[in-house]
Amino acid sequence: MAAPLVLVVLAAVTVRAALFRSSLAAFIAERVEVASPLSAWKRVVEGLALLDLGVSPYSGAIFHETPLIIYLFHFLIEYAEVVFMVTDVLTAVALYLAIQDFNKVVFKKQKLLIELDKYAPDVAELIQTPMEMHYIPLKVALFYLLNPYSVMSCVAKSTSAINNSVIAFFILATIKGSAFLSAVFLALATYQSLYPLTLFAPALLYLLQRQFIPVKLKSKSFWLYTMQYASLYLCSLVVIICLSFFLLNSWDFIPSVYGFILSVPDLTPNIGLFWYFFAEMFEHFSLFFICVFQINVFFYTIPLAIKLKEHPVFFMFVQIAIISIFKSYPTVGDVALYMAFLPVWSHLYRFLRNIFILSCVLIFCSFLFPVLWHLWIYAGSANSNFYYAITLTFNVGQILLISDYFYAFLRREYYLTHGLHLTRQDGTEAMLVLK
Amino acid sequence: VCTSRFWFNYRHVANTLSVYRSVKRLGIPDSHIVLMLADDMACNPRNPKPATVFSHKNMELNVYGDDVEVDYRSYEVTVENFLRVLTGRIPPSTPRSKRLLSDDRSNILIYMTGHGGNGFLKFQDSEEITNVELADAFEQMWQKRRYNELLFIIDTCQGASMYERFYSPNIMALASSQVGEDSLSHQPDLGIGVHLMDRYTFYVLEFLEEIHPASQTNMNDLFQVCPKSLCVSTPGHRTDLFQRDPQNVLITDFFGSVRKVEITEETVALDRDLAAFESKFPEDELATEPLKYAEQLPVAQIIHQKPKQKDWHPPGGFILGLWALIIMVFFKTYGIKHMKHVF
């Protein structure tokens, strides 16, 4: 399986290199969909230039990257293009290895449940076979590398690629079962952008499953393991933050990075939902609505954890998608990450209800973003409402996609245990509905 | 300012022109008058006597003389232009005749007529100015020191409401009717076919015809003009913001341009002040040779300066800490046995 992967990697690198050398690179680099105030390359360069002039890069409201990024790019700024290509490749390889392992886990679990007779007799067609699962890791790597969204992020040198790679490594570490590494990478991901905090729950659930510790609130071993994992995570987070202090000898980076993410002062349009709302909000209410919007990101963790207790990797997928839809400064690079997972659940295709219309919505909106931006900013014949409409439609499309997959997943699980032909009490055919 | 258009509002134009005529007669030149007429009555196709605007029936007094200079005419009479004239916030291309070039020693007379209501005055049938806007405009004028004293006369229905909100000092206001009352017109002329003047301004005009530049008539007499028997509405006035006693305020302070001239027969020497001024600032004894341009800046020093290399390096402690952590993580994951390969 290594050879096709290498081929895919080479193809991806070629596409990116070709785009770097073309005139499109400058155009893509300034698109707001790709470069948000948190991830724009221009701002990284600005911050490093400020540092060379002897001023703290956090002193203006331009630079919102963490000190570790400063350290990374201080030495690698001339090779920036190569760095971003390597990052993308690393992400893809990490996802490939992770999904390979995950497939083995899925298959083992399936076998166990079949032997225990937990499945209904007529669900033979729903069970995943190794044949069809063989190419899934390659497809995942392919989906990530050749996704136009991630190609554009790479060409724009947006640091969301680095976010993605840290999360990919976190997923790899979790699936391999190493609690320590998973905690370290999760701490790095949280340190980088605040929202991967919510990935703590699926990682914990997965590791518990691997250790065969049942998730019961009264069980002592559950709490013990949770405490261990949580303490590993928190300690590494604290260590990384303290280490960042020593880079510039100041705590400036905390309000500049985390304060910025949480309080959303910069209302540059992007593909998210925050900017329009807060552009027209009265000062009086803005604190309240910031809290509401931020809680919205973290809110779905607990209910999803309760429902998807047995399926932590799917939970992780849904959680990553929720982060990239509801975070304060989303870019298409974040969207590319969860889209890379879609081949893993290709067996749910028969249960997806709206996939055609949703893919059309997402593709059309992606094409309409630059059109309406041009109409608004350059031609002057549209206004921000037009661009926001497309943003809204895009996000609604994404949300519907996720909920569609969620529904399909749960439906398949239900069919597996209750049989494909559901009947109501009086014998007529029944239909599963997600309430 | 006349704010109404259409032929049947002839009387408002006649009102404004009468006051214009009086102030011109009493000495104020056109350069100091801003006349705003919303419609042209003298040359209106319905005017049976073109080029005239009469103030009295039987065509006794033509207030549209030979030398009327209208500054804002027809559609230029808008609330915005009026407020801009008052506050001076005018685009730079405006000619002088359209500006109110007053300073803090100027006494200003503002006469407005038209159709009004409780708290507003209608401009041209399409917009209104409220008493609050007017009060704020006057406050702007006060803060910009655009007037010394201001006399505001308004002849509309419920005119007293327009001066209710004034809060700037040195304003005296007169109105033709109280809130809830209508100002009525004087008399129609059957030859022209419309009412020629409003009652209040008619009697004010009669009163002003008696004034000449040297008269000592004061404001209290103006307040008595047009009692209820003649005017049907009750004229009102407001003097609480005015610092001087109205008794001591001459009509000609506002309506005329009367200069105080003192004739003296003694000579005044101007030279002695100049000598005193010069003795304070002796000749500069320091510089004897003029400096050459090139020596004033140490250019040679500047251009040969090497730029300071202020490159930032991450502190050593940070690098050490970071790599130590990375190595620790690596060994924790993969086991200590790899250590011997490193060393």
Chai-1 contact restraints between the chains, C-beta under 6 A:
chainA,res_idxA,chainB,res_idxB,connection_type,confidence,min_distance_angstrom,max_distance_angstrom,comment,restraint_id
A,L51,B,W312,contact,1.0,0.0,6.0,A-B,restraint_1
A,D52,B,D311,contact,1.0,0.0,6.0,A-B,restraint_2
A,D52,B,W312,contact,1.0,0.0,6.0,A-B,restraint_3
A,G54,B,K310,contact,1.0,0.0,6.0,A-B,restraint_4
A,Y71,B,P314,contact,1.0,0.0,6.0,A-B,restraint_5
A,F180,B,K332,contact,1.0,0.0,6.0,A-B,restraint_6
A,L181,B,T333,contact,1.0,0.0,6.0,A-B,restraint_7
A,V184,B,V329,contact,1.0,0.0,6.0,A-B,restraint_8
A,L243,B,G321,contact,1.0,0.0,6.0,A-B,restraint_9
A,F246,B,G317,contact,1.0,0.0,6.0,A-B,restraint_10
A,F246,B,F318,contact,1.0,0.0,6.0,A-B,restraint_11
A,L247,B,P314,contact,1.0,0.0,6.0,A-B,restraint_12
A,L247,B,F318,contact,1.0,0.0,6.0,A-B,restraint_13
